[in-house]
Amino acid sequence: MLRGRTPVAAARGGWLSLPEGTVCLEDSVTSPDYRGRGVAPAAWSQIAAAAAEDGYATMVTKVRRPTRPLVVLSRERLGDPLRVVDRCDETSAREEFVRLEASGWKGRAGTAIGSTDAHRRCFDETSAAFAEAGRLQLLALEGGGRTVAMQWNLLAADAIFCLKVAHDEELASCSPGAQLEVGAIEAFHRRTDINWIDSCTTPDNELINRLWPDWRRIASVVVARKSLVGRSALAGLRSAVALRDRRRRGASSRGVASRLPGRVD
């Protein structure tokens, strides 16, 4: 049991009876499917503030490693509380996103949007078109006149697709990207025109799995025509899927992450 960040009690076997005024985050925040994975460190500051407003004085949770919530850093180094704003209508914000992404590991690896002219043109044209249609979301986590993280999202029908994220690497130890993810989830819940949101990440992304407990299974359906060509194409597709699955199992046994496309059913 922790009071603030100080251990004050522990259960030596069996269950610990919680006194009145104590909330167990393992049960109240984490969904049953992901119980035991804990809560992302970047979410602690907001969870703690909400619990305090409800009159809770103590939180019980599992601690994986010491963390320094970004909300503390914002007061000490940025001089201002952090806030999430949508800068979708600002052309300068798109420029800032490109610079922020290029300043980090993606820029060093040559995978940032600004690393190639073609990718940059695609980004600019897509942003302009979606902004004109009211379908661009460009979230920025800001404080003290400084942008510490940004997220580039596109809207389609009643969904949000989170395609790109960038953060200030000088503050990487304080998880600015994760803090922005929390703000993006809150912004999603405030909208009445959006029903679901896609992280656009791999299924084994630890951060997203800890922040987003809900999943939607996606499958591809192939319908072959009743002809010799259709039957031949379907047989070839089944053979390709079987080969891919064997390669996946082989990569998994060697501890190598597979980059093959999703399963076709």
URURWO-V918281 format. One record per pair of residues at least 24 apart in sequence whose C-alpha atoms are under 10 Angstrom apart, sorted by sequence separation. I is the first residue (numbers start at 1). J is the second residue. If there is no record, write none. Layout:
[[I | J] [I | J]]
This chain:
[[38 | 62] [39 | 63] [41 | 65] [44 | 68] [45 | 69] [130 | 154] [131 | 155] [136 | 160] [137 | 161] [138 | 162] [148 | 172] [240 | 264] [241 | 265] [36 | 61] [37 | 62] [38 | 63] [41 | 66] [42 | 67] [44 | 69] [45 | 70] [46 | 71] [98 | 123] [127 | 152] [130 | 155] [135 | 160] [136 | 161] [137 | 162] [140 | 165] [25 | 51] [36 | 62] [38 | 64] [41 | 67] [42 | 68] [43 | 69] [44 | 70] [45 | 71] [98 | 124] [127 | 153] [130 | 156] [138 | 164] [139 | 165] [140 | 166] [141 | 167] [149 | 175] [150 | 176] [151 | 177] [181 | 207] [185 | 211] [238 | 264] [37 | 64] [41 | 68] [42 | 69] [43 | 70] [44 | 71] [45 | 72] [127 | 154] [138 | 165] [140 | 167] [148 | 175] [149 | 176] [150 | 177] [181 | 208] [185 | 212] [237 | 264] [238 | 265] [23 | 51] [41 | 69] [42 | 70] [43 | 71] [126 | 154] [148 | 176] [149 | 177] [160 | 188] [22 | 51] [41 | 70] [42 | 71] [94 | 123] [95 | 124] [123 | 152] [147 | 176] [148 | 177] [149 | 178] [151 | 180] [159 | 188] [178 | 207] [182 | 211] [21 | 51] [94 | 124] [149 | 179] [150 | 180] [151 | 181] [178 | 208] [181 | 211] [182 | 212] [21 | 52] [148 | 179] [149 | 180] [150 | 181] [153 | 184] [181 | 212] [23 | 55] [148 | 180] [149 | 181] [21 | 54] [22 | 55] [23 | 56] [26 | 59] [27 | 60] [91 | 124] [94 | 127] [151 | 184] [178 | 211] [21 | 55] [22 | 56] [23 | 57] [24 | 58] [25 | 59] [26 | 60] [27 | 61] [94 | 128] [142 | 176] [158 | 192] [159 | 193] [160 | 194] [21 | 56] [22 | 57] [23 | 58] [24 | 59] [25 | 60] [26 | 61] [141 | 176] [158 | 193] [159 | 194] [160 | 195] [161 | 196] [162 | 197] [163 | 198] [164 | 199] [20 | 56] [21 | 57] [22 | 58] [23 | 59] [24 | 60] [25 | 61] [26 | 62] [91 | 127] [141 | 177] [157 | 193] [158 | 194] [159 | 195] [160 | 196] [161 | 197] [162 | 198] [163 | 199] [164 | 200] [20 | 57] [21 | 58] [22 | 59] [23 | 60] [24 | 61] [25 | 62] [91 | 128] [157 | 194] [158 | 195] [159 | 196] [160 | 197] [161 | 198] [162 | 199] [163 | 200] [20 | 58] [21 | 59] [22 | 60] [23 | 61] [24 | 62] [89 | 127] [141 | 179] [142 | 180] [156 | 194] [157 | 195] [158 | 196] [159 | 197] [160 | 198] [161 | 199] [162 | 200] [163 | 201] [19 | 58] [88 | 127] [89 | 128] [141 | 180] [155 | 194] [158 | 197] [159 | 198] [160 | 199] [161 | 200] [162 | 201] [18 | 58] [88 | 128] [91 | 131] [140 | 180] [141 | 181] [160 | 200] [18 | 59] [90 | 131] [97 | 138] [139 | 180] [18 | 60] [88 | 130] [89 | 131] [97 | 139] [139 | 181] [141 | 183] [155 | 197] [220 | 262] [222 | 264] [88 | 131] [89 | 132] [97 | 140] [140 | 183] [141 | 184] [219 | 262] [220 | 263] [221 | 264] [222 | 265] [4 | 48] [88 | 132] [94 | 138] [96 | 140] [139 | 183] [140 | 184] [153 | 197] [218 | 262] [219 | 263] [220 | 264] [221 | 265] [89 | 134] [93 | 138] [139 | 184] [153 | 198] [218 | 263] [219 | 264] [220 | 265] [88 | 134] [93 | 139] [153 | 199] [218 | 264] [219 | 265] [88 | 135] [89 | 136] [93 | 140] [100 | 147] [137 | 184] [218 | 265] [88 | 136] [89 | 137] [90 | 138] [100 | 148] [101 | 149] [139 | 187] [87 | 136] [88 | 137] [89 | 138] [100 | 149] [101 | 150] [8 | 58] [10 | 60] [86 | 136] [87 | 137] [88 | 138] [97 | 147] [100 | 150] [9 | 60] [86 | 137] [87 | 138] [88 | 139] [96 | 147] [113 | 164] [85 | 137] [86 | 138] [87 | 139] [88 | 140] [97 | 149] [98 | 150] [112 | 164] [4 | 57] [5 | 58] [7 | 60] [85 | 138] [86 | 139] [87 | 140] [97 | 150] [3 | 57] [4 | 58] [5 | 59] [85 | 139] [86 | 140] [93 | 147] [96 | 150] [97 | 151] [112 | 166] [2 | 57] [3 | 58] [4 | 59] [84 | 139] [85 | 140] [86 | 141] [97 | 152] [2 | 58] [3 | 59] [4 | 60] [84 | 140] [85 | 141] [94 | 150] [1 | 58] [2 | 59] [3 | 60] [83 | 140] [84 | 141] [85 | 142] [93 | 150] [202 | 259] [1 | 59] [2 | 60] [5 | 63] [82 | 140] [83 | 141] [84 | 142] [94 | 152] [1 | 60] [2 | 61] [82 | 141] [83 | 142] [84 | 143] [1 | 61] [2 | 62] [82 | 142] [83 | 143] [106 | 166] [202 | 262] [1 | 62] [2 | 63] [5 | 66] [81 | 142] [82 | 143] [83 | 144] [105 | 166] [5 | 67] [80 | 142] [81 | 143] [82 | 144] [104 | 166] [80 | 143] [81 | 144] [82 | 145] [84 | 147] [87 | 150] [101 | 164] [103 | 166] [104 | 167] [78 | 142] [79 | 143] [80 | 144] [82 | 146] [83 | 147] [86 | 150] [88 | 152] [101 | 165] [102 | 166] [103 | 167] [104 | 168] [105 | 169] [78 | 143] [79 | 144] [80 | 145] [82 | 147] [84 | 149] [85 | 150] [86 | 151] [87 | 152] [88 | 153] [100 | 165] [101 | 166] [102 | 167] [103 | 168] [104 | 169] [77 | 143] [78 | 144] [79 | 145] [80 | 146] [82 | 148] [84 | 150] [86 | 152] [100 | 166] [101 | 167] [103 | 169] [104 | 170] [77 | 144] [78 | 145] [97 | 164] [99 | 166] [100 | 167] [101 | 168] [74 | 142] [75 | 143] [78 | 146] [97 | 165] [98 | 166] [100 | 168] [101 | 169] [104 | 172] [74 | 143] [75 | 144] [97 | 166] [100 | 169] [74 | 144] [78 | 148] [97 | 167] [71 | 143] [74 | 146] [74 | 148] [84 | 179] [84 | 180] [82 | 179] [83 | 180] [73 | 171] [82 | 180] [84 | 182] [85 | 183] [86 | 184] [84 | 183] [85 | 184] [74 | 174] [83 | 183] [84 | 184] [70 | 171] [73 | 174] [86 | 187] [70 | 172] [72 | 174] [84 | 186] [85 | 187] [70 | 173] [71 | 174] [84 | 187] [69 | 173] [70 | 174] [68 | 173] [69 | 174] [70 | 175] [71 | 176] [67 | 173] [68 | 174] [69 | 175] [70 | 176] [67 | 174] [68 | 175] [69 | 176] [67 | 175] [70 | 178] [71 | 179] [70 | 179] [69 | 179] [42 | 174] [43 | 175] [41 | 174] [42 | 175] [46 | 179] [41 | 175] [42 | 176] [45 | 179] [40 | 175] [42 | 177] [43 | 178] [44 | 179] [42 | 178] [43 | 179] [46 | 182] [41 | 178] [42 | 179] [43 | 180] [46 | 183] [40 | 178] [41 | 179] [42 | 180] [43 | 181] [40 | 179] [42 | 181] [43 | 182] [42 | 182] [43 | 183] [40 | 182] [42 | 207] [40 | 206] [41 | 207] [40 | 207] [39 | 207] [40 | 208] [43 | 211] [37 | 206] [40 | 209] [41 | 210] [42 | 211] [39 | 209] [40 | 210] [39 | 210] [40 | 211] [37 | 209] [38 | 210] [39 | 211] [37 | 210] [38 | 211] [36 | 210] [34 | 209] [35 | 210] [34 | 210] [34 | 211] [34 | 212] [35 | 213] [31 | 210] [34 | 213] [30 | 210] [33 | 213] [34 | 214] [30 | 211] [31 | 212] [32 | 213] [33 | 214] [29 | 211] [30 | 212] [31 | 213] [30 | 213] [31 | 214] [29 | 213]]
